[in-house]
Amino acid sequence: MRIGFLSPLALALLAGISQQALASSDDSCYPDWRVSRDSLDPCNNLPFLSPGNDSRVNLRLLLSDKKVAALAPNALDDTDRAEGYGQVPFAVYRLSPVAAGDDEPDDKPDDSRTAELDTLLKTLGIKREDYKTAGEAFLSGEGSRCRSNDDDSATAFVSQVIKADMPDTERVLLARARLQLLTACSWEGAVVTGEIESPNGRLLRTYLQAAADFYSGRFSEAERGFAAASGSTLPWLQETALYMTARTALNQAQAEAFDEYGMPQREHVDKSALGNAEKGLLGYLHTYPQGQYVTSARGLLRRVHWLANDDGKLAEDFAWQMTEATAEQRNVSLDELVQEADLKLLIDSNGSLKNPMLQAVNDLMLMRAETPPKLTRADLDKQKATFADEPALYAYLQAAFAFYVEHQPEAALKLLPKDVPSSLDYFAFSQQTLRGLALEAGQNWKAAQALWLQLLPLAKQPLQRDQLELALAMNYERSGELTKVFAADSPISANNVRYLLLRSVAGPDLLRQQIAKASDPVERHTAQFVLLYKDLLRSQFATFADDLKQLPATPPEDKLGTSLGYTYGGGQTLKLFQWNGDKAESGYTCPSIAQTAATLQSDAKNPQALNCFGEFILRNSLDGMPLEQARAAGSLGSSASNFSGETFSRLDGYKQVIANPKAPKTDKAYALFRAINCYAPAGYNSCGGEDVAPAVRKAWFRQLKTGFGDTRWGNALQYYW
């Protein structure tokens, strides 16, 4: 079980805002093997720009091309493999940093700053007592102004107290007061008790009182205090008070902007205070371009522009932070910026972002299948100026619109490059992928196949080759050339792709070929299992007998799980086909499955053989087996199977025995007992085949109780469902 990664920071930024099904997460993930997708599935992303991708994935692809952060998917773990994943498609969480272990919390205090504070206090003769710093009680990124009430801010203040010209007694008073302030997020009354007479001491006391008012939510008082403190001749106090004045205005602006559940209500933002906050932050950045709070001030500007619902400015903020700023100039990590941009901008955008990178990601989101479409051709045409410096990206969006929204693959092809470049970044890879999909949509399988093959040696970026192998396998399958996937010179090495095609589409001849030639033992065993299973379950009993001769006397005991479509530890072994009916748990005697199949080959209506065939299915948990599950239309393995015949249903077998007037009493009683139990305990058919009405089940029950009440099964059954 997985969910799409949302860091605590990202969650706090929107304080629980709803996901609106645009970019976020699912509560479990399983692969859906396809390349073309026009609806969101965060569990199934691909390394090309697509409406079906989570918007965070598309953004990461573009950022990778800008050399900001290389795409570095996490290695598959045991859970990924248990869910059936290969390298592609991939769930969005695989692009997120691996979280620290539970025993390694992210929010450890900065030991170096703690040690520095302790050293400063010692010079004043103050022994630091044990305490819990209030600002350290919050999760990483949790939105509280109290987070800055920490050792860093205390160290900065105490260091200025020590440097300033004032009596030692005042230094001790101020330092003790700042240390005490660390223990709470709110404060009533005066912070400093005691006489402060020196000019510097008074201004530092004023600043400290303003800080207490700020943390306590008394913003008007805090603003007046910081304004007064900014008149100091102490450079640190001048700068810090200016920064805190702007920060106070921002907190004043958003004081009523969240409801009791933390949901943003931007109509309740104090616009006047918000304007003062923006002016103050810009003023600080102008006055102190290299100041100690520049990184924080730029981060706060993002919040100002979000609260102001100014998508244009917010997009500029994110674009600068992502593509121009250094790591030191960002107040959060690049991954957290991607999360924040998704939640604060892309999900809630008004559609006009003015930045080509973010506009492209937003446009792809709006191309997802909806009626009517959220993006129109007219909307896209109006964006030409936004992409003036990136015409190729604009042409790609136009082609994507033609393909995904207008369903005109020929129009899309006219907007895409006809030549393959010498190297493939993710954007060039996206262009060629869309070109291949458009060729296939026009049924030009050969041209698309040639393109996929041409791209393979150029696919150097992470996940590109994996996607091409999937695309090529789908092409071979849908164009009737499945054998090419398994040819000796096939470039398709992805095990999950090969296994899926063997279990879903391959016919008997191909399965026998892979039993003999596959170099991967799991592939050989999977092919043999699928062949024997489908021979048997599709009532090809003579062929089953012949193919069973190839099974070793002692079959491999390794469980075949995901290669057969099982997840989370389910599976079967080849020993299944040596099932001995004597081990049946029901009290109904059965021969081996090989003998049962031989009997049905000579007499398809034999009552005991039909019941025993059902017993084989029941006792080995083959009802609803993954091999029988239909593939979603358009995904790998969804074309018609090359294995003929209909799958046997044990309910249909029981019905044949019940309807057979010559069936022996024991066989008919057991068939009635089992047919009724197909609907236990909730009234749903678990045995396959065509459903029967409750009235029919009632009649079966009466027949069992009246005509076969003296059998162990007639006595055992007390209900019908």
Secondary structure, DSSP 8 states (H G I E B T S, - for coil): -------HHHHHHHTS---TTTS---SS------S---S--TTSB-SS--TTS-HHHHHHHHHHHTTSS--------HHHHHTT--SSSB-GGGGS-----TTS-TT---HHHHHHHHHHHHHTT--------GGGGS-TT---GGGGSSHHHHHHHHHHHHHSSS-HHHHHHHHHHHHHHTT-S---S-S--S---SHHHHHHHHHHHHHHHHHTT-HHHHHHHHHHHTT-S-HHHHHHHHHHHHHHHHHHHTTTSB-TTS-B-GGGS-HHHHHHHHHHHHHHHHH-TT-TTHHHHHHHHHHHHHHTT-HHHHHHHHHHHHHTS-GGG-SS-HHHHHHHHIIIIITT--S----HHHHHHHHHHHTSS-SS-SS-HHHHHTTGGGGTT-HHHHHHHHHHIIIIIS--HHHHHHTS-SS--SS--HHHHHHHHHHHHHHHHTT-HHHHHHHHHHHGGG--STTHHHHHHHHHHHHHHHTT-GGGGGSTT-----HHHHHHHHHHT--HHHHHHHHHH-SSHHHHHHHHHHHHHHHHHTT-HHHHHHHHTTS-SS-----B-GGGT--TT--B-GGGGG--GGG-SSS-----HHHHHHHHHH-TT-HHHHHHHHHHHHHTT-TT-GGGS---TTSTT-S--SS-S----HHHHHHHHHH-TTS-HHHHHHHHHHHHHTTTTTS---S-SS---HHHHHHHHHHHHHHSTTSHHHHH-----
